[in-house]
């Protein structure tokens, strides 16, 4: 083998090694890491607070925690309640010294029945985590609309549906204060939420027309809306009873 041949073989060997090195390093190239700041916060949520998730609105957070959207905005010093960001911590319990408590307008037997003093103590001593929240016997509701119940309460529905005709009257199920009147909660259409005291809320959804506004005091049986089909596939009232923000079956409390 002459010198030229040896030189050519050496060049071929070097070229082969370089090619293999190039092939072995190519798969190691990875795109830059993307940090997800849209809800991947693993920090624990402090008691009395709620951490905002994608799709939340202040009205939804308020309903699920038994509070008024206006109170949440005030407690959290929000200049624009419509601008909340994923991952934000929202105070959902009244701060010390808050004057947001809602007292029943009337304490007549037809409005609120005083529970036996022993019952809450007994229930509390036997309390265990359960999926369904059961309301204590502290409120009696009137039917908010006339019609047939077309959908019963379940964990999915969170309330009952009452079928009727377009424009049928919707009435307040008990005395209270309107804490929301609008249509910013997806799936509810034109919605009214009434806070009866610091425990109970009722919600009235899919209305055609709202006849009350936020801050109004209403009486049991007062017309607050007209039945409709906003954000629904049929004319109906979707009615919810919330106990400390948790949906419960309203049927046992309707008279």
N, C-alpha and C positions, 0 to 999 in steps of 0.2 A: 504494500500500500504506500503510495507516494505521499509527499508532504501536502500537496493540494487536496488530495482525497481526504486525508485526515482533517484538514482545516474545514472542508465542507461538512464533514460529519459532525465536527464540533459545533459549527453554526446551527445545524439542524437540531442538535440536542438542546442547545441554549434556547432556540425558538420554541421547542416543545415544552420546556420547563416554564417559560414565560406565559405560554397559552394556558397551561394548567393552572398557574397561579391566578391568572385573570378570571378563569371560570370559577374557581373556588371562592373568590372574593365577591363576585357579583351578587349572589343570593343574600349576602349579609347586609346589603343596602336596604334600610327601612325608612318609611316616612317619619317625619317628626311626630312625637306624641301629641295628641290633642286632649287637652284637659276639659272634661265635661263639667261645666259650672251651672248646669241647668237642673240640679236636683240630686246630685250625687253626694251631697254633704252628709258625712257619716257622724257628725257631731250629734249628741243626744239633744232632744228638744226639752227645755226646762219646763217644769210644771206650770200650768197656767198660760202656756204659749202654744202657738201652732206654727209649723214651718210650711211655708207656701210651696205648693207643688204645681207642676205644669197644668194649665187649664183652670186654675182656681180664680175666683173673683171674691171681692170682699163680701158681697152679699151671700155667696155660698158658704164662706167661712163663718159668717155670722149666724146663718141658719143652722149649720151643723154644730154650733157651740152655744145655741140658745141666746144669742145676743143681737143687738141692733147694729146694723152697719155703721150708723152714725156714731154709736158709742165706740166701736172698734177704731174708727178714724180718729176720734178724740183721744182715746187712751194711748194711741200710737203716734200722736202728733203728725198725722198725715196731711200734707197740704193738698195733695191730689189723691183721693181714695181710689181712683180708677187706675192708678199706677202702682202695682205691687209686683215684685220680682221673685222669681223662683229662688227658694232658699232663704227668703226673708223670714224673720221671726215676728209673729204677730201676737201681741198680748190679747188673750181672749177671756180673761177674768177681770172683774172690776179691781182697779188699783185701790190701795188704801185711801180712804177719804172720798171715794167716788160717790156721786149723788145720782147714779143712773138707775137705782132700784125702781122697779115698777110695782106699785101697790094696786091691788084690785080696786076698781072704782066703786063697786058695790059688794057688800058682804052679806047679802040676803041669802037665805037657804037655797033659792033657786039658782044662784050663781055659783057659790062655792060651799061645799060641805066640809066642816072641820073634821079632819081625820082623828081617830082615837089616838090619844097620846101614847098608848102602849104599842100600837102597830108599827110605827117606824123603828122603835127600839128593838122589837123582836126581829123585824126584817134585817136590820143592820147587823145584829149579832149572828145571823145565819147567812149573811151575804157571801156569795161566791160568784166568780166571773161567769157571766152567761152572755149568749149572743143577743137575746131579746131583752129589752128594757121594759119593765112593767111599771106603769104609773101608779103611784100611791093614790088612795081615794081622797083627792083634794080638789077635784074640779068636776063639774057636771056641764055638759055641752048640749046645746040644741042643734038639731040637724041644720046644716048650712044651706041645703037646697032640697027641693022636693024631686024625687025621682028614684029609679031603681039603682041599687049598687051593682055596677057592671064589672067591677074588679075589686077583689078583697085585699086586705092588708097582707103583705109578705115582706120578707127581708129585702126583696128586690123592688117592690112597688113603693114601700115606705109610707103608704097611706091607702085610702080607698078612692075609687072613682064612682061618681054619681052621674048617671046619664040624664039628659034633659033636652030642652029645646033652646035654640039660640035666643038669648035675651032673658031667659029665666032669671029671677032674682037670686042673688047669693047674699046670705046674711051672716053676720058675726055669730060665732058659736058661743061666745061669752063676752062679758065686758072686758075691755082692755085698751091698749094703745097701738096704733098702726106704726110699726117700726120699719116697714118696707112696702113700697108700692111702685112696681116697675116691671121691666122685662129683661133684666140682665142675667138671669139664671137660665142657662140652657136647659131645655126640656120642660120648662114650667110656663112658658108664654107670659101673658100678663098676670102678674102675681101680687097677692096681698099677704103680708105676714102680720099677725097681731100678737103682741106680747101681753099675756094676762097677768103674770106676776114674774118673780125671779125664777120660776120653775117651768112654767108652761107657755108654749107658743102654738098657734095654729096657722096653717098655711092654706091658701086658696088659689089654685092655679088654673090656667087655660082660659081666663076670662076674656070676654069680648071688650068690655068697658070697665074701667076702674072708677069708682065713685068716691073714693077716699084718697087721702095723701098722707105721706109720712108725718107723724106727729099728731094726727087726729085721735081724739078719744072717741071710742065707739061703745055702744050699748049692745047687750045680747039681743039678737033678733034684728038689729039695724041692717038695712040694705047697704052693702059695701061694694058690690060689683054686679055685672050681668054675665050670665054663662056664655061661654064661647068655645072656640076650638083653636085658639092660638097655640102654636107649637104642639098640636095634637092631631090625631087622625079622625076625630069625631067630636061632636059637641058634648062636653062633660065638664064636671068639676072634679079636679083632683084635690082631695082634702087630707091634710096631715096634722097630726098632733105630735108635738115634740116635748119631751121631758128632759130638761137640761141639755137640749140640742139633739137628743137621741130620738129617732122615730119610734112611736108605739102605736099599737092598734087602737084607733079612736072609737071603734064601734061600742065597746062596753061603757063608754062615757057619754054616748049620745042618747038624748031623751026625746 
